[in-house]
Amino acid sequence: MPLPASTHMGAVELTVADLERSLGYYQGSIGLELLSSAGGEAALGAGGRELLHLVEEPGARPADGYTGLFHFALLVPERADLAHWLAHAAREGVSLTGASDHFVSEALYLRDPDHHGIELYWDRPRALWEGQVNRMGTWPLDLDGLLAEAPAAPFEGLAGGTTMGHVHLRVANVDDTVRFYRDVLGLDLMAQLGPQAAFLSAGGYHHHLGANTWESAGAPPAPEGTAALRRFTIVVPGGEAKTLTDPSGNVLRLAPS
């Protein structure tokens, strides 16, 4: 059965090598607010909502080349919110790894100190792309045009309405991933690029979940001692709490709303 249309993404949990370093980055560079910190763990979010949970493992190495997280994606409410963050990044020298127009959205990409991938994006109005998700692609982003919409006010953190828009995974095999998330979990397949990538969602959204093999075809999960994805959350209205593991070893938590 398809998941309810109001299904959405919840918090993402990551291992980090140095919690203090990560908190400095996520608060100062990204603009998340610290919600709690104790015992080598911390919760961060926006508007009082937890979006990211960090667990320290001193000396953990980046998990490049394994299945796991490709990026988590923070969705800001308006284009001006993305522009405000970009102006902040330019002033503070926050390094980007990419900037793309995806037709359905405009997105900025980064990596944190542990090489975890991050996307900051806003969605174009749904009426412009609904039913046309197959047009989703990657084109250069008009950075000058985006910056022109930045408010003059000082940047004081991500907008309170920021949510976890989607999670993009590194997987070993795309077809196995589709069978799990579509046929077992109940997400709808929105687009697939052969054996390279797939995008799935609930309720006609362009994607709540992305999966690709660009860096991980046939790879195993990240071993102990790496800064890796611990689990991500899908919030299912009316559901019950469950923890599942996909065919690539990625752990997800189904959480009732």
The 8 nearest C-alpha neighbors of each residue, nearest first, counted from 0:
[[1, 185, 2, 184, 182, 186, 183, 3],
 [2, 0, 185, 186, 3, 187, 201, 184],
 [1, 3, 185, 186, 201, 0, 4, 6],
 [4, 2, 5, 6, 1, 201, 202, 236],
 [202, 3, 5, 201, 6, 2, 203, 1],
 [4, 6, 3, 7, 202, 236, 201, 235],
 [7, 5, 235, 4, 3, 234, 201, 236],
 [8, 6, 234, 233, 5, 9, 235, 207],
 [7, 9, 233, 234, 163, 232, 165, 164],
 [10, 8, 232, 233, 234, 163, 50, 7],
 [9, 11, 50, 51, 232, 49, 231, 12],
 [12, 10, 231, 51, 52, 230, 232, 50],
 [11, 13, 52, 230, 229, 53, 51, 231],
 [14, 12, 228, 53, 229, 227, 54, 52],
 [13, 15, 226, 54, 227, 55, 53, 56],
 [16, 14, 55, 226, 17, 56, 54, 18],
 [15, 17, 57, 59, 58, 56, 55, 226],
 [18, 16, 20, 19, 15, 57, 55, 21],
 [17, 19, 21, 55, 20, 22, 15, 16],
 [20, 18, 22, 21, 17, 23, 24, 55],
 [19, 21, 23, 17, 18, 22, 24, 112],
 [22, 20, 18, 24, 23, 19, 25, 17],
 [21, 23, 19, 25, 24, 20, 26, 18],
 [22, 24, 20, 21, 26, 27, 25, 19],
 [25, 23, 21, 28, 27, 22, 26, 20],
 [24, 26, 29, 22, 28, 23, 31, 27],
 [25, 27, 30, 31, 23, 24, 29, 22],
 [28, 26, 24, 23, 30, 25, 29, 31],
 [27, 29, 24, 25, 30, 26, 93, 88],
 [30, 28, 25, 26, 31, 27, 24, 157],
 [29, 31, 156, 26, 157, 27, 28, 25],
 [30, 32, 26, 44, 25, 45, 29, 43],
 [33, 31, 44, 43, 45, 26, 34, 30],
 [32, 34, 43, 35, 42, 31, 44, 26],
 [35, 33, 43, 42, 32, 44, 47, 36],
 [34, 36, 42, 41, 33, 37, 43, 40],
 [37, 35, 41, 40, 42, 38, 34, 39],
 [38, 36, 40, 39, 41, 35, 42, 54],
 [39, 37, 40, 36, 41, 54, 55, 35],
 [38, 40, 55, 37, 54, 41, 18, 36],
 [41, 39, 54, 53, 37, 38, 36, 55],
 [40, 42, 36, 53, 35, 52, 37, 43],
 [41, 43, 52, 35, 34, 51, 33, 49],
 [44, 42, 33, 51, 34, 32, 49, 31],
 [43, 45, 49, 50, 48, 31, 32, 51],
 [46, 44, 159, 47, 48, 31, 32, 161],
 [45, 47, 159, 48, 160, 44, 158, 161],
 [46, 48, 45, 44, 49, 34, 159, 32],
 [49, 47, 44, 45, 46, 50, 43, 162],
 [50, 48, 44, 43, 51, 10, 42, 47],
 [51, 49, 10, 44, 43, 163, 48, 11],
 [50, 52, 11, 10, 43, 42, 12, 49],
 [51, 53, 42, 12, 41, 11, 43, 13],
 [54, 52, 13, 41, 40, 12, 14, 42],
 [55, 53, 40, 14, 15, 39, 13, 56],
 [56, 54, 15, 39, 18, 16, 14, 57],
 [55, 57, 16, 59, 15, 58, 14, 54],
 [58, 56, 16, 59, 17, 55, 15, 18],
 [57, 59, 16, 60, 56, 224, 17, 225],
 [60, 58, 225, 16, 224, 226, 57, 56],
 [59, 61, 225, 226, 58, 62, 224, 16],
 [62, 60, 226, 113, 225, 63, 114, 59],
 [63, 61, 225, 227, 226, 221, 65, 60],
 [62, 64, 61, 65, 114, 214, 221, 66],
 [63, 65, 215, 214, 62, 66, 218, 221],
 [66, 64, 221, 220, 218, 215, 219, 63],
 [65, 67, 169, 220, 170, 215, 219, 218],
 [66, 68, 169, 228, 168, 249, 65, 220],
 [69, 67, 168, 70, 169, 228, 167, 66],
 [70, 68, 168, 169, 167, 116, 67, 71],
 [71, 69, 116, 117, 167, 68, 166, 72],
 [70, 72, 166, 117, 167, 118, 165, 116],
 [71, 73, 118, 165, 164, 119, 117, 163],
 [72, 74, 163, 119, 164, 162, 118, 120],
 [73, 75, 164, 120, 162, 121, 161, 163],
 [76, 74, 161, 121, 77, 120, 80, 73],
 [75, 77, 160, 161, 121, 74, 80, 78],
 [78, 76, 80, 79, 75, 121, 81, 122],
 [79, 77, 81, 80, 121, 82, 76, 148],
 [78, 80, 82, 77, 81, 148, 149, 83],
 [81, 79, 83, 77, 78, 82, 75, 84],
 [80, 82, 84, 78, 83, 79, 85, 75],
 [83, 81, 149, 79, 85, 146, 80, 84],
 [84, 82, 149, 80, 86, 81, 85, 150],
 [83, 85, 87, 81, 82, 86, 88, 80],
 [86, 84, 88, 82, 87, 83, 89, 81],
 [87, 85, 89, 83, 88, 84, 82, 90],
 [88, 86, 84, 90, 85, 89, 91, 154],
 [89, 87, 93, 85, 91, 86, 90, 92],
 [88, 90, 86, 92, 87, 91, 85, 93],
 [91, 89, 87, 88, 92, 86, 93, 85],
 [92, 90, 88, 89, 93, 87, 28, 86],
 [91, 93, 89, 88, 90, 94, 87, 28],
 [94, 92, 88, 91, 28, 89, 95, 90],
 [93, 95, 92, 96, 109, 88, 110, 89],
 [96, 94, 109, 97, 108, 93, 107, 110],
 [95, 97, 109, 108, 94, 110, 98, 107],
 [96, 98, 108, 95, 107, 99, 109, 106],
 [99, 97, 107, 140, 106, 108, 139, 100],
 [100, 98, 140, 139, 106, 138, 137, 105],
 [99, 101, 105, 140, 138, 102, 137, 139],
 [100, 102, 137, 136, 104, 103, 135, 105],
 [103, 101, 104, 135, 100, 136, 134, 105],
 [104, 102, 101, 123, 128, 122, 135, 105],
 [105, 103, 122, 101, 123, 102, 121, 100],
 [106, 104, 100, 120, 121, 101, 99, 122],
 [105, 107, 120, 99, 119, 98, 100, 104],
 [106, 108, 98, 119, 118, 97, 120, 99],
 [107, 109, 118, 97, 96, 95, 117, 98],
 [110, 108, 95, 96, 117, 116, 118, 111],
 [111, 109, 116, 114, 115, 117, 112, 96],
 [110, 112, 114, 115, 113, 109, 116, 24],
 [113, 111, 114, 110, 21, 115, 20, 24],
 [112, 114, 111, 61, 115, 226, 15, 16],
 [115, 113, 110, 111, 112, 61, 116, 62],
 [116, 114, 110, 111, 113, 117, 70, 68],
 [115, 117, 70, 110, 69, 109, 114, 71],
 [118, 116, 70, 109, 71, 108, 110, 72],
 [119, 117, 72, 108, 107, 73, 71, 120],
 [118, 120, 73, 107, 106, 72, 74, 108],
 [121, 119, 106, 74, 105, 75, 107, 118],
 [120, 122, 75, 74, 104, 105, 78, 77],
 [123, 121, 104, 103, 124, 120, 105, 125],
 [122, 124, 104, 103, 125, 121, 127, 105],
 [125, 123, 126, 127, 122, 128, 103, 104],
 [124, 126, 127, 128, 129, 123, 122, 103],
 [125, 127, 124, 129, 128, 123, 130, 131],
 [128, 126, 125, 124, 129, 123, 103, 131],
 [127, 129, 131, 125, 126, 103, 130, 132],
 [128, 130, 131, 125, 126, 127, 132, 203],
 [129, 131, 132, 128, 203, 133, 126, 127],
 [132, 130, 128, 133, 129, 134, 135, 127],
 [133, 131, 134, 135, 205, 130, 128, 129],
 [132, 134, 131, 135, 190, 189, 130, 136],
 [135, 133, 132, 131, 136, 102, 103, 128],
 [136, 134, 132, 133, 101, 102, 103, 137],
 [135, 137, 101, 134, 102, 138, 100, 133],
 [138, 136, 101, 100, 99, 139, 135, 102],
 [137, 139, 100, 99, 140, 101, 136, 102],
 [140, 138, 99, 100, 141, 98, 137, 142],
 [139, 141, 99, 100, 142, 98, 138, 105],
 [140, 142, 144, 143, 145, 139, 100, 99],
 [143, 141, 145, 144, 140, 146, 98, 147],
 [144, 142, 146, 145, 141, 147, 140, 148],
 [143, 145, 147, 141, 142, 146, 148, 140],
 [144, 146, 142, 147, 143, 82, 148, 141],
 [147, 145, 143, 82, 149, 148, 144, 142],
 [146, 148, 144, 145, 149, 143, 82, 142],
 [149, 147, 146, 79, 145, 82, 150, 144],
 [150, 148, 83, 82, 146, 79, 147, 151],
 [151, 149, 152, 83, 148, 79, 82, 153],
 [150, 152, 149, 153, 83, 154, 148, 86],
 [151, 153, 150, 154, 83, 149, 155, 87],
 [154, 152, 155, 151, 150, 87, 83, 156],
 [155, 153, 156, 87, 152, 83, 84, 157],
 [154, 156, 153, 157, 30, 158, 152, 87],
 [157, 155, 30, 154, 31, 158, 32, 29],
 [156, 158, 30, 31, 159, 45, 161, 155],
 [159, 157, 160, 161, 156, 75, 80, 45],
 [158, 160, 46, 45, 161, 157, 47, 156],
 [159, 161, 158, 76, 46, 162, 75, 45],
 [160, 162, 75, 74, 159, 158, 45, 76],
 [163, 161, 74, 164, 73, 160, 75, 50],
 [164, 162, 73, 8, 165, 74, 72, 9],
 [163, 165, 74, 73, 72, 162, 8, 207],
 [166, 164, 207, 72, 208, 163, 8, 71],
 [165, 167, 71, 208, 72, 209, 70, 207],
 [168, 166, 209, 70, 69, 210, 208, 71],
 [169, 167, 210, 68, 69, 67, 209, 170],
 [168, 170, 66, 67, 69, 211, 68, 210],
 [171, 169, 66, 247, 212, 172, 211, 215],
 [170, 172, 217, 216, 218, 215, 247, 212],
 [173, 171, 175, 170, 174, 216, 176, 217],
 [172, 174, 176, 175, 194, 196, 177, 195],
 [175, 173, 177, 176, 172, 178, 194, 193],
 [176, 174, 178, 173, 177, 172, 179, 246],
 [177, 175, 173, 179, 174, 178, 180, 172],
 [178, 176, 174, 180, 179, 175, 181, 173],
 [177, 179, 182, 175, 181, 176, 180, 174],
 [180, 178, 183, 176, 177, 182, 181, 175],
 [179, 181, 184, 177, 186, 183, 178, 182],
 [182, 180, 186, 185, 178, 177, 179, 184],
 [181, 183, 178, 179, 185, 184, 180, 177],
 [182, 184, 179, 180, 181, 185, 178, 186],
 [185, 183, 180, 181, 182, 186, 179, 2],
 [186, 184, 1, 181, 2, 0, 182, 183],
 [187, 185, 181, 200, 201, 180, 199, 1],
 [186, 188, 200, 199, 181, 201, 189, 185],
 [187, 189, 199, 190, 198, 181, 186, 200],
 [188, 190, 199, 198, 187, 205, 132, 200],
 [191, 189, 198, 197, 188, 133, 192, 132],
 [192, 190, 197, 193, 196, 198, 189, 188],
 [191, 193, 196, 195, 197, 194, 190, 198],
 [192, 194, 195, 191, 196, 197, 173, 174],
 [193, 195, 173, 196, 192, 174, 172, 212],
 [196, 194, 212, 211, 193, 192, 213, 173],
 [197, 195, 211, 192, 210, 191, 173, 194],
 [198, 196, 191, 210, 190, 209, 192, 211],
 [197, 199, 209, 190, 206, 189, 208, 188],
 [200, 198, 188, 206, 189, 208, 187, 186],
 [199, 201, 206, 207, 186, 187, 204, 208],
 [202, 200, 4, 186, 203, 187, 2, 6],
 [4, 201, 203, 204, 5, 200, 3, 6],
 [202, 204, 201, 205, 200, 129, 4, 187],
 [205, 203, 206, 202, 200, 201, 207, 129],
 [204, 206, 132, 203, 200, 189, 207, 103],
 [207, 205, 200, 199, 208, 204, 198, 209],
 [206, 208, 165, 200, 199, 166, 164, 8],
 [209, 207, 166, 199, 206, 165, 167, 198],
 [208, 210, 167, 198, 197, 168, 166, 199],
 [211, 209, 168, 197, 196, 167, 169, 170],
 [210, 212, 196, 169, 195, 213, 170, 168],
 [211, 213, 216, 215, 195, 170, 214, 169],
 [212, 214, 211, 215, 195, 216, 169, 196],
 [215, 213, 212, 64, 216, 169, 65, 211],
 [214, 216, 212, 218, 171, 65, 66, 64],
 [217, 215, 171, 212, 218, 172, 214, 213],
 [216, 218, 171, 215, 172, 219, 170, 212],
 [217, 219, 215, 171, 65, 216, 66, 220],
 [220, 218, 65, 66, 221, 217, 247, 171],
 [221, 219, 66, 65, 248, 222, 67, 247],
 [220, 222, 65, 62, 66, 219, 225, 227],
 [223, 221, 225, 220, 224, 62, 219, 65],
 [224, 222, 225, 221, 59, 226, 227, 60],
 [223, 225, 59, 222, 60, 226, 56, 58],
 [226, 224, 60, 59, 62, 61, 223, 227],
 [227, 225, 14, 15, 61, 59, 60, 62],
 [228, 226, 14, 62, 225, 13, 229, 221],
 [227, 229, 13, 230, 68, 67, 12, 14],
 [230, 228, 13, 12, 227, 14, 250, 231],
 [231, 229, 250, 251, 12, 228, 11, 249],
 [232, 230, 11, 251, 12, 10, 252, 250],
 [231, 233, 9, 252, 10, 251, 253, 8],
 [232, 234, 8, 253, 9, 7, 254, 252],
 [233, 235, 254, 7, 255, 8, 6, 256],
 [234, 236, 6, 255, 238, 254, 256, 237],
 [237, 235, 256, 255, 238, 6, 234, 5],
 [236, 238, 255, 235, 256, 239, 3, 254],
 [239, 237, 255, 235, 236, 240, 254, 256],
 [238, 240, 255, 254, 241, 237, 253, 235],
 [239, 241, 254, 253, 255, 238, 242, 252],
 [242, 240, 253, 252, 239, 243, 254, 251],
 [241, 243, 252, 251, 253, 244, 240, 250],
 [242, 244, 251, 250, 252, 241, 245, 253],
 [243, 245, 250, 249, 248, 251, 246, 242],
 [244, 246, 249, 248, 247, 250, 243, 179],
 [245, 247, 248, 176, 175, 244, 179, 249],
 [248, 246, 170, 245, 171, 249, 66, 220],
 [247, 249, 245, 246, 244, 220, 250, 66],
 [250, 248, 245, 244, 247, 67, 251, 230],
 [251, 249, 244, 230, 243, 248, 245, 231],
 [252, 250, 231, 230, 243, 232, 242, 244],
 [251, 253, 242, 232, 241, 254, 231, 233],
 [254, 252, 241, 233, 240, 234, 232, 242],
 [253, 255, 240, 234, 235, 252, 233, 239],
 [256, 254, 238, 235, 239, 236, 234, 237],
 [255, 236, 234, 235, 254, 237, 238, 6]]
